[in-house]
């Protein structure tokens, strides 16, 4: 990686939430803001290629998201884990990156759908 996966995934998540208009405002990834209602944290638990079966390599990506109230005491109000396995079209770094991107796009589409329908108590 030229750029660590964490910042790339955080930026993609921020763009997806902004585009979906799940929240009125979305701050870019970085330190938790002092103002606002919620903070979304993500933990990437899996990011690898599974090539154990010859000719059937897959990219694996798994992320757990936690949405917390931005108030004291901090309270997690929503959490969900997502996992995608995407077949590689070739045994190359480019194919692995493309499969991870496909998996991430699916995870983010599921995330914005789930957050849009979540029953969140307003702080």
FIKOLZA-1660 file (N, C-alpha, C; in steps of 0.1 Angstrom, whole numbers, plus 5000, padded with zeros to 4 digits):
% residues 123
   i   px   py   pz ch aa at
   1 5008 4988 5000  A  X  N
   1 5000 5000 5000  A  X CA
   1 5009 5012 5000  A  X  C
   2 5005 5022 4992  A  X  N
   2 5012 5035 4992  A  X CA
   2 5005 5044 5003  A  X  C
   3 4993 5042 5005  A  X  N
   3 4985 5049 5016  A  X CA
   3 4979 5038 5024  A  X  C
   4 4980 5039 5037  A  X  N
   4 4975 5029 5046  A  X CA
   4 4960 5027 5044  A  X  C
   5 4955 5014 5045  A  X  N
   5 4941 5012 5042  A  X CA
   5 4931 5020 5051  A  X  C
   6 4935 5022 5064  A  X  N
   6 4926 5029 5073  A  X CA
   6 4921 5042 5068  A  X  C
   7 4930 5051 5064  A  X  N
   7 4926 5064 5059  A  X CA
   7 4918 5063 5046  A  X  C
   8 4921 5054 5037  A  X  N
   8 4913 5052 5025  A  X CA
   8 4899 5048 5028  A  X  C
   9 4898 5038 5037  A  X  N
   9 4884 5033 5041  A  X CA
   9 4876 5044 5048  A  X  C
  10 4883 5052 5057  A  X  N
  10 4876 5063 5064  A  X CA
  10 4871 5073 5054  A  X  C
  11 4879 5077 5044  A  X  N
  11 4875 5087 5034  A  X CA
  11 4864 5082 5026  A  X  C
  12 4864 5069 5022  A  X  N
  12 4853 5063 5014  A  X CA
  12 4840 5063 5022  A  X  C
  13 4842 5059 5034  A  X  N
  13 4830 5059 5043  A  X CA
  13 4823 5073 5044  A  X  C
  14 4832 5083 5046  A  X  N
  14 4827 5097 5047  A  X CA
  14 4820 5101 5035  A  X  C
  15 4826 5098 5023  A  X  N
  15 4820 5101 5010  A  X CA
  15 4806 5094 5008  A  X  C
  16 4806 5081 5012  A  X  N
  16 4793 5074 5011  A  X CA
  16 4782 5080 5019  A  X  C
  17 4785 5083 5032  A  X  N
  17 4775 5089 5041  A  X CA
  17 4771 5103 5036  A  X  C
  18 4780 5110 5031  A  X  N
  18 4777 5124 5026  A  X CA
  18 4768 5123 5014  A  X  C
  19 4771 5114 5004  A  X  N
  19 4763 5112 4992  A  X CA
  19 4749 5107 4995  A  X  C
  20 4748 5098 5005  A  X  N
  20 4735 5092 5008  A  X CA
  20 4726 5101 5017  A  X  C
  21 4732 5112 5022  A  X  N
  21 4725 5121 5031  A  X CA
  21 4718 5114 5042  A  X  C
  22 4725 5105 5048  A  X  N
  22 4720 5098 5060  A  X CA
  22 4719 5107 5072  A  X  C
  23 4729 5116 5073  A  X  N
  23 4729 5126 5083  A  X CA
  23 4730 5140 5077  A  X  C
  24 4725 5150 5084  A  X  N
  24 4725 5164 5079  A  X CA
  24 4739 5168 5075  A  X  C
  25 4749 5165 5083  A  X  N
  25 4763 5169 5080  A  X CA
  25 4772 5157 5083  A  X  C
  26 4782 5155 5075  A  X  N
  26 4792 5145 5078  A  X CA
  26 4806 5152 5078  A  X  C
  27 4813 5150 5089  A  X  N
  27 4826 5156 5090  A  X CA
  27 4836 5146 5084  A  X  C
  28 4847 5150 5077  A  X  N
  28 4857 5141 5072  A  X CA
  28 4863 5133 5083  A  X  C
  29 4869 5122 5079  A  X  N
  29 4876 5114 5089  A  X CA
  29 4887 5121 5096  A  X  C
  30 4889 5118 5109  A  X  N
  30 4899 5125 5117  A  X CA
  30 4895 5124 5131  A  X  C
  31 4901 5133 5139  A  X  N
  31 4898 5133 5154  A  X CA
  31 4883 5136 5156  A  X  C
  32 4877 5130 5166  A  X  N
  32 4863 5132 5169  A  X CA
  32 4860 5147 5171  A  X  C
  33 4850 5152 5164  A  X  N
  33 4846 5166 5166  A  X CA
  33 4841 5169 5180  A  X  C
  34 4842 5182 5183  A  X  N
  34 4836 5186 5196  A  X CA
  34 4821 5189 5195  A  X  C
  35 4816 5192 5183  A  X  N
  35 4802 5194 5181  A  X CA
  35 4796 5184 5172  A  X  C
  36 4784 5181 5174  A  X  N
  36 4777 5172 5166  A  X CA
  36 4769 5162 5175  A  X  C
  37 4762 5153 5168  A  X  N
  37 4754 5144 5176  A  X CA
  37 4760 5130 5177  A  X  C
  38 4767 5125 5167  A  X  N
  38 4772 5112 5167  A  X CA
  38 4787 5111 5162  A  X  C
  39 4793 5101 5165  A  X  N
  39 4806 5097 5159  A  X CA
  39 4806 5083 5155  A  X  C
  40 4810 5080 5142  A  X  N
  40 4811 5067 5137  A  X CA
  40 4825 5062 5137  A  X  C
  41 4827 5050 5143  A  X  N
  41 4840 5044 5143  A  X CA
  41 4839 5031 5136  A  X  C
  42 4850 5028 5129  A  X  N
  42 4851 5015 5121  A  X CA
  42 4863 5008 5125  A  X  C
  43 4862 4995 5126  A  X  N
  43 4873 4986 5128  A  X CA
  43 4874 4976 5117  A  X  C
  44 4884 4976 5109  A  X  N
  44 4886 4966 5099  A  X CA
  44 4892 4954 5105  A  X  C
  45 4884 4943 5105  A  X  N
  45 4889 4931 5112  A  X CA
  45 4895 4921 5102  A  X  C
  46 4892 4922 5089  A  X  N
  46 4898 4913 5079  A  X CA
  46 4901 4921 5066  A  X  C
  47 4912 4919 5060  A  X  N
  47 4916 4926 5048  A  X CA
  47 4927 4917 5042  A  X  C
  48 4923 4907 5034  A  X  N
  48 4934 4898 5029  A  X CA
  48 4928 4891 5016  A  X  C
  49 4937 4883 5010  A  X  N
  49 4934 4874 4999  A  X CA
  49 4934 4860 5004  A  X  C
  50 4924 4852 5001  A  X  N
  50 4923 4838 5004  A  X CA
  50 4926 4830 4991  A  X  C
  51 4937 4824 4990  A  X  N
  51 4941 4817 4978  A  X CA
  51 4943 4802 4982  A  X  C
  52 4936 4797 4992  A  X  N
  52 4938 4783 4996  A  X CA
  52 4933 4773 4986  A  X  C
  53 4923 4777 4978  A  X  N
  53 4918 4768 4968  A  X CA
  53 4923 4773 4954  A  X  C
  54 4931 4765 4948  A  X  N
  54 4937 4768 4935  A  X CA
  54 4927 4773 4925  A  X  C
  55 4929 4784 4919  A  X  N
  55 4920 4789 4909  A  X CA
  55 4907 4796 4914  A  X  C
  56 4906 4797 4927  A  X  N
  56 4894 4803 4933  A  X CA
  56 4897 4813 4944  A  X  C
  57 4907 4821 4941  A  X  N
  57 4912 4831 4951  A  X CA
  57 4901 4841 4953  A  X  C
  58 4899 4846 4965  A  X  N
  58 4889 4856 4969  A  X CA
  58 4896 4867 4978  A  X  C
  59 4891 4879 4976  A  X  N
  59 4894 4890 4985  A  X CA
  59 4884 4890 4997  A  X  C
  60 4889 4892 5009  A  X  N
  60 4880 4892 5020  A  X CA
  60 4882 4906 5027  A  X  C
  61 4871 4912 5030  A  X  N
  61 4871 4924 5038  A  X CA
  61 4860 4924 5048  A  X  C
  62 4863 4927 5060  A  X  N
  62 4853 4927 5071  A  X CA
  62 4855 4940 5079  A  X  C
  63 4844 4947 5082  A  X  N
  63 4844 4959 5090  A  X CA
  63 4833 4959 5100  A  X  C
  64 4836 4963 5113  A  X  N
  64 4826 4965 5123  A  X CA
  64 4825 4980 5125  A  X  C
  65 4813 4985 5125  A  X  N
  65 4810 4999 5127  A  X CA
  65 4803 5001 5140  A  X  C
  66 4807 5012 5147  A  X  N
  66 4800 5016 5160  A  X CA
  66 4796 5030 5159  A  X  C
  67 4783 5033 5161  A  X  N
  67 4778 5047 5161  A  X CA
  67 4776 5051 5176  A  X  C
  68 4782 5061 5180  A  X  N
  68 4781 5066 5194  A  X CA
  68 4775 5080 5195  A  X  C
  69 4768 5083 5206  A  X  N
  69 4764 5096 5209  A  X CA
  69 4777 5104 5212  A  X  C
  70 4777 5116 5207  A  X  N
  70 4789 5125 5210  A  X CA
  70 4785 5133 5222  A  X  C
  71 4783 5127 5234  A  X  N
  71 4780 5133 5246  A  X CA
  71 4786 5125 5257  A  X  C
  72 4786 5131 5269  A  X  N
  72 4792 5124 5280  A  X CA
  72 4780 5118 5289  A  X  C
  73 4780 5106 5292  A  X  N
  73 4790 5096 5289  A  X CA
  73 4787 5091 5274  A  X  C
  74 4798 5087 5268  A  X  N
  74 4797 5082 5254  A  X CA
  74 4789 5069 5254  A  X  C
  75 4779 5068 5246  A  X  N
  75 4770 5056 5245  A  X CA
  75 4770 5051 5231  A  X  C
  76 4773 5038 5229  A  X  N
  76 4771 5032 5216  A  X CA
  76 4756 5030 5213  A  X  C
  77 4751 5036 5203  A  X  N
  77 4736 5035 5200  A  X CA
  77 4733 5025 5188  A  X  C
  78 4744 5021 5181  A  X  N
  78 4741 5012 5170  A  X CA
  78 4755 5006 5166  A  X  C
  79 4754 4993 5163  A  X  N
  79 4767 4986 5158  A  X CA
  79 4763 4975 5149  A  X  C
  80 4771 4973 5139  A  X  N
  80 4769 4962 5130  A  X CA
  80 4782 4958 5123  A  X  C
  81 4784 4945 5121  A  X  N
  81 4795 4940 5113  A  X CA
  81 4791 4936 5099  A  X  C
  82 4800 4938 5090  A  X  N
  82 4798 4935 5076  A  X CA
  82 4810 4927 5071  A  X  C
  83 4807 4918 5062  A  X  N
  83 4818 4910 5056  A  X CA
  83 4815 4907 5041  A  X  C
  84 4825 4908 5033  A  X  N
  84 4823 4905 5019  A  X CA
  84 4835 4897 5014  A  X  C
  85 4832 4887 5006  A  X  N
  85 4842 4878 4999  A  X CA
  85 4839 4880 4984  A  X  C
  86 4850 4885 4977  A  X  N
  86 4848 4887 4963  A  X CA
  86 4858 4879 4955  A  X  C
  87 4854 4871 4945  A  X  N
  87 4863 4863 4937  A  X CA
  87 4873 4872 4930  A  X  C
  88 4885 4868 4929  A  X  N
  88 4895 4876 4921  A  X CA
  88 4894 4871 4906  A  X  C
  89 4895 4881 4897  A  X  N
  89 4894 4878 4883  A  X CA
  89 4908 4874 4878  A  X  C
  90 4918 4876 4885  A  X  N
  90 4932 4872 4881  A  X CA
  90 4940 4871 4894  A  X  C
  91 4952 4865 4893  A  X  N
  91 4960 4864 4904  A  X CA
  91 4971 4875 4904  A  X  C
  92 4966 4888 4905  A  X  N
  92 4974 4899 4904  A  X CA
  92 4971 4909 4915  A  X  C
  93 4980 4918 4919  A  X  N
  93 4977 4928 4928  A  X CA
  93 4966 4937 4924  A  X  C
  94 4965 4941 4911  A  X  N
  94 4954 4949 4906  A  X CA
  94 4941 4942 4908  A  X  C
  95 4940 4929 4905  A  X  N
  95 4927 4922 4907  A  X CA
  95 4923 4922 4922  A  X  C
  96 4933 4920 4931  A  X  N
  96 4930 4920 4945  A  X CA
  96 4925 4934 4949  A  X  C
  97 4931 4944 4945  A  X  N
  97 4927 4958 4948  A  X CA
  97 4913 4960 4943  A  X  C
  98 4910 4956 4931  A  X  N
  98 4897 4958 4925  A  X CA
  98 4886 4950 4933  A  X  C
  99 4889 4938 4937  A  X  N
  99 4880 4930 4945  A  X CA
  99 4877 4936 4958  A  X  C
 100 4888 4941 4965  A  X  N
 100 4886 4948 4978  A  X CA
 100 4877 4960 4976  A  X  C
 101 4879 4968 4965  A  X  N
 101 4870 4979 4962  A  X CA
 101 4856 4975 4960  A  X  C
 102 4854 4964 4953  A  X  N
 102 4840 4959 4951  A  X CA
 102 4834 4956 4965  A  X  C
 103 4841 4948 4973  A  X  N
 103 4836 4945 4986  A  X CA
 103 4833 4957 4995  A  X  C
 104 4843 4966 4995  A  X  N
 104 4840 4979 5003  A  X CA
 104 4828 4986 4998  A  X  C
 105 4826 4987 4985  A  X  N
 105 4815 4994 4979  A  X CA
 105 4802 4987 4984  A  X  C
 106 4801 4974 4984  A  X  N
 106 4790 4967 4989  A  X CA
 106 4787 4969 5004  A  X  C
 107 4798 4969 5012  A  X  N
 107 4797 4971 5026  A  X CA
 107 4792 4985 5029  A  X  C
 108 4797 4995 5022  A  X  N
 108 4793 5009 5024  A  X CA
 108 4778 5011 5019  A  X  C
 109 4774 5005 5009  A  X  N
 109 4760 5006 5005  A  X CA
 109 4751 4999 5015  A  X  C
 110 4755 4988 5021  A  X  N
 110 4747 4982 5032  A  X CA
 110 4747 4991 5044  A  X  C
 111 4759 4997 5047  A  X  N
 111 4760 5006 5059  A  X CA
 111 4750 5018 5058  A  X  C
 112 4750 5025 5046  A  X  N
 112 4742 5037 5045  A  X CA
 112 4727 5033 5045  A  X  C
 113 4724 5021 5039  A  X  N
 113 4710 5016 5040  A  X CA
 113 4706 5013 5054  A  X  C
 114 4715 5006 5062  A  X  N
 114 4711 5003 5076  A  X CA
 114 4711 5015 5085  A  X  C
 115 4720 5025 5083  A  X  N
 115 4719 5037 5091  A  X CA
 115 4707 5045 5088  A  X  C
 116 4703 5045 5075  A  X  N
 116 4691 5053 5071  A  X CA
 116 4678 5048 5077  A  X  C
 117 4678 5035 5080  A  X  N
 117 4666 5029 5086  A  X CA
 117 4667 5026 5101  A  X  C
 118 4679 5029 5107  A  X  N
 118 4681 5027 5121  A  X CA
 118 4672 5036 5129  A  X  C
 119 4667 5031 5140  A  X  N
 119 4659 5040 5149  A  X CA
 119 4669 5045 5159  A  X  C
 120 4674 5057 5157  A  X  N
 120 4684 5063 5166  A  X CA
 120 4677 5074 5175  A  X  C
 121 4680 5072 5187  A  X  N
 121 4674 5083 5197  A  X CA
 121 4683 5095 5196  A  X  C
 122 4677 5106 5193  A  X  N
 122 4684 5119 5192  A  X CA
 122 4689 5123 5206  A  X  C
 123 4702 5127 5207  A  X  N
 123 4708 5131 5220  A  X CA
 123 4700 5144 5225  A  X  C
% end
